[in-house]
Every structure is written in structure tokens, then in C-alpha cells.
Amino acid sequence: MPAVTAFLEQLEGWILEMAASLWIYPAMFVSAFVDGFFPPIPSESVLVTLVISAQATGLPWLWLVVPVAAVGAWSGDQVAYLIGRRYGTERLAGMRSARGRKTVSWARRALARRGAAFIIAARYVPVGRVAVNMTAGALGYPQRRFMTFSGVAAVLWAGYSTLIGIAAAEVLGHDPLLAMVVGVVGGGLLGLIVDRVVQRFTPREEVLDEMREAAPVATAPESEPSELA
């Protein structure tokens, strides 16, 4: 834990040094984009720290950095989906470890039970979102539906991280780590609420039919997609 805290402090210092530069906007995009398929990149910390800086100094511009973060996050999620669709999860070194297999198994069950909720809620869990998005691609989760849900997830994530950053600046005493913990818990609840709304307008049978049509191009066993909705 001390090592994580030290890393976050170093990251904060670097971000705050760049906050007044125009380069911070492409840097935010790249951070959120790569974080979609390479979880060690802490895009939440970057965005929260930038929001804290904006509250304190007026830079960077929130009206620009927040949508840049959302577009980067959505784009990264699409890459994760396409990687899963093209290669599956078994061919990825990070997913073959005991922890990786456990995470993929969790993602598979999550998609089967609450597809919309977990695509949205997983955006707040660094390793979880990669596992969910790659598994969605590997098992043939409908791509248009995935793009829609991941778009909702990216917008909510960017907006929610902005609120957390504002709260951190005002209440949490400039503590991005604590803000991230609050964000994960609140994000999961937010995803479940959105899922309730989605279920009222999207019958499970419709998703099941789309999964069966997509199953031949998935790399997972054919019996798996029939469980997803």
C-alpha cells in the first residue's frame, strides 16, 4: 500500500505540472484510451487530479478535459471488445493467470445475469472493465448494444469522476486515492440503477437471439453464449 500511495503522489505531481499545458488534453485521451485495455494506466487518478487542479487554479478547462476523457474511455472499451472478439481471452497472457481466469469467469457470469449493469459498472473497476469488455467480445455480445452501453458507461464515468474530483477538492482534502474508492462503490450502484431502466425497454429474448447469431464468430465454446443476455 505505501508503494501505491507513493506512486499516486508522483503521478499527482506530474499531472499538476502539466495541467496548464495544452498537452494535458491529448495526455488525458491517451490515458483513458489505453486504460480501456491495459488496466495499469490509472485514468481515474488522472481525471480526478485534473479536476482538483481545475478547481484550484482554473486549469485545465473542465469543459474540454471531461469530454476528452469520455471519448478516450469509450474508444478504449471498443479496442478491448475487438481484442476479445478476435483473440478470445485464453490467448491473452494476462488472462491466463489464476487471477485472470477468475476475473474472466466473474465477467462471464456478470454478462449472463446483468449485461447492461456490468458493462456500465465495470467501467469503475480497472481490471474488471477489461475482463468484462474482452469477454463480451469473445462471447459475441451484440456489438451495437455493447457500443451503446459502453458509451453510457464512459459518459457516466467521466461525469462521476468529475464530481468526485470536485468533492475531493472541497471535502476529501485533496485525496485522489480515497476519491477512487468512493468512485468504485458509487459506480457499481450507479450501474445497477441504469440496468433497471434498460431492462424495462430491452427484452432478454432480444439479446439472447442476437447472441446466438453472433456465436459462430466468438472464440468461446458455442454453449456459452446461450447463457448471456
C-alpha positions in Angstrom: 0.0 0.0 0.0 2.8 2.5 0.7 4.2 1.9 -2.8 0.7 2.6 -4.3 0.4 5.8 -2.3 3.9 6.9 -3.4 3.1 6.2 -7.0 -0.1 8.2 -6.8 1.7 11.1 -5.2 4.3 11.1 -8.0 1.5 10.9 -10.6 -0.2 13.8 -9.0 2.9 15.9 -9.1 3.4 15.1 -12.8 -0.2 15.8 -13.7 -0.3 19.1 -11.8 2.9 20.2 -13.6 1.2 19.6 -17.0 -2.2 20.9 -16.1 -1.6 24.3 -17.6 -0.2 22.9 -20.9 -2.3 22.1 -24.0 -0.6 18.7 -24.0 -2.7 17.7 -21.0 -5.7 17.1 -23.2 -4.1 14.5 -25.6 -2.5 13.0 -22.5 -5.9 12.6 -20.9 -7.3 11.0 -24.0 -4.3 8.5 -24.3 -4.6 7.7 -20.5 -8.3 6.9 -20.8 -7.9 5.1 -24.1 -5.1 2.8 -23.1 -6.8 2.2 -19.7 -9.6 0.5 -21.6 -7.5 -2.5 -22.5 -4.4 -2.0 -20.3 -5.6 -1.5 -16.7 -2.2 -0.4 -15.1 -2.8 3.0 -16.6 -4.8 4.9 -13.8 -7.0 7.1 -15.9 -9.3 7.7 -12.9 -6.5 9.2 -10.9 -5.5 11.4 -13.8 -9.0 12.7 -14.3 -9.7 13.3 -10.6 -6.4 15.0 -10.2 -7.1 17.3 -13.2 -10.5 18.2 -11.8 -8.9 19.0 -8.4 -6.4 21.2 -10.3 -9.1 22.9 -12.3 -11.0 23.7 -9.1 -7.9 25.2 -7.5 -6.3 27.1 -10.5 -8.8 27.1 -13.3 -6.7 24.9 -15.5 -7.2 22.6 -17.3 -10.5 23.6 -18.8 -13.2 21.2 -17.5 -15.4 21.8 -20.5 -12.7 20.2 -22.6 -10.9 17.7 -20.4 -14.1 15.9 -19.3 -15.4 15.0 -22.8 -11.9 14.2 -24.0 -11.7 11.6 -21.1 -15.1 10.2 -22.0 -14.3 9.8 -25.7 -10.9 8.2 -24.8 -12.6 5.8 -22.4 -15.2 4.7 -24.9 -12.6 4.2 -27.6 -10.5 2.1 -25.3 -13.5 -0.1 -24.5 -14.1 -0.8 -28.2 -10.5 -1.9 -28.5 -10.9 -4.3 -25.6 -14.1 -5.7 -27.2 -12.4 -6.2 -30.5 -9.4 -7.9 -28.9 -11.8 -10.3 -27.2 -13.7 -10.9 -30.4 -10.6 -11.5 -32.4 -8.4 -13.5 -30.0 -10.7 -14.6 -27.1 -9.4 -14.4 -23.6 -7.4 -17.7 -23.4 -4.8 -16.3 -25.8 -4.0 -13.3 -23.7 -1.2 -13.8 -21.2 -2.7 -11.5 -18.6 -6.0 -13.5 -18.6 -4.3 -17.0 -18.4 -3.1 -16.5 -14.8 -5.1 -17.7 -11.9 -6.3 -14.2 -11.1 -7.0 -13.6 -14.8 -9.1 -16.7 -15.1 -11.0 -15.9 -12.0 -11.7 -12.4 -13.3 -12.9 -13.7 -16.7 -15.1 -16.2 -15.0 -16.7 -13.4 -13.0 -17.1 -11.3 -16.1 -18.8 -14.2 -17.9 -21.3 -14.7 -15.1 -21.8 -10.9 -14.9 -22.7 -10.7 -18.6 -25.1 -13.6 -18.3 -27.0 -12.2 -15.4 -26.9 -8.4 -15.9 -25.2 -7.5 -19.2 -26.0 -3.8 -19.2 -25.3 -3.2 -15.5 -21.9 -4.9 -15.6 -20.7 -3.3 -18.7 -21.6 0.0 -17.1 -20.5 -0.7 -13.6 -17.3 -2.5 -14.7 -16.0 0.9 -16.0 -15.3 1.8 -12.4 -13.2 -1.3 -11.8 -9.8 -1.2 -13.6 -9.2 -4.9 -14.2 -12.9 -5.8 -14.1 -13.8 -3.5 -17.1 -11.1 -5.1 -19.3 -12.3 -8.6 -18.4 -15.9 -7.7 -19.0 -15.3 -5.9 -22.3 -13.0 -8.6 -23.7 -15.3 -11.4 -22.6 -18.2 -9.5 -24.2 -16.3 -9.6 -27.5 -15.1 -13.2 -27.1 -18.6 -14.5 -26.4 -20.3 -12.5 -29.2 -22.2 -10.0 -27.1 -24.1 -7.8 -29.6 -21.6 -5.1 -30.7 -24.1 -2.3 -31.2 -25.6 -3.0 -27.8 -22.1 -3.0 -26.3 -21.2 0.2 -28.0 -24.3 1.9 -26.6 -23.8 0.6 -23.1 -20.1 1.4 -23.1 -20.9 4.9 -24.3 -23.3 5.4 -21.4 -20.6 4.0 -19.1 -17.9 6.4 -20.5 -20.2 9.5 -20.1 -21.3 8.5 -16.6 -17.7 7.6 -15.6 -16.4 11.0 -16.8 -19.2 12.9 -15.1 -18.9 10.9 -11.9 -15.1 11.2 -11.8 -15.6 15.0 -12.2 -18.0 15.1 -9.3 -15.6 13.0 -7.2 -12.8 15.4 -8.1 -14.9 18.4 -7.1 -15.8 16.6 -3.8 -12.1 15.7 -3.2 -11.2 19.4 -3.7 -13.9 20.6 -1.3 -14.3 17.8 1.2 -11.8 14.9 1.0 -8.7 17.1 1.4 -7.0 16.5 -2.0 -7.0 12.7 -1.7 -7.5 11.0 -5.1 -7.0 7.6 -3.6 -9.9 8.0 -1.2 -11.9 9.5 -4.1 -11.2 6.5 -6.3 -12.5 4.1 -3.5 -15.7 6.2 -3.2 -16.0 6.1 -7.0 -15.8 2.3 -7.3 -18.6 1.8 -4.8 -20.8 4.5 -6.1 -20.1 3.4 -9.7 -21.3 -0.1 -9.0 -24.6 1.2 -7.6 -25.0 3.6 -10.5 -24.6 0.7 -13.0 -27.3 -1.3 -11.2 -29.7 1.6 -11.3 -29.1 2.1 -15.1 -29.6 -1.6 -15.7 -33.0 -1.5 -14.1 -34.0 1.2 -16.5 -32.5 -0.6 -19.5 -34.4 -3.9 -18.6 -37.7 -2.1 -18.9 -37.1 -1.3 -22.6 -34.9 -4.3 -23.7 -36.4 -7.8 -23.5 -33.9 -10.6 -22.6 -35.1 -12.7 -25.5 -33.9 -10.0 -28.0 -30.4 -10.0 -26.6 -30.4 -13.8 -26.5 -31.3 -14.0 -30.2 -28.5 -11.6 -31.1 -26.1 -13.6 -29.0 -27.0 -16.8 -30.8 -26.5 -15.1 -34.2 -23.1 -13.8 -33.1 -22.0 -17.1 -31.5 -20.2 -18.5 -34.6 -17.7 -15.7 -34.7 -16.9 -15.9 -31.0 -13.9 -17.9 -29.8 -15.6 -19.3 -26.7 -17.5 -22.7 -26.7 -20.8 -22.4 -28.5 -22.7 -23.4 -25.4 -21.6 -20.3 -23.5 -23.4 -17.6 -25.5 -26.8 -19.1 -24.9 -26.4 -18.1 -21.2 -25.9 -14.5 -21.9 -28.5 -11.7 -22.1 
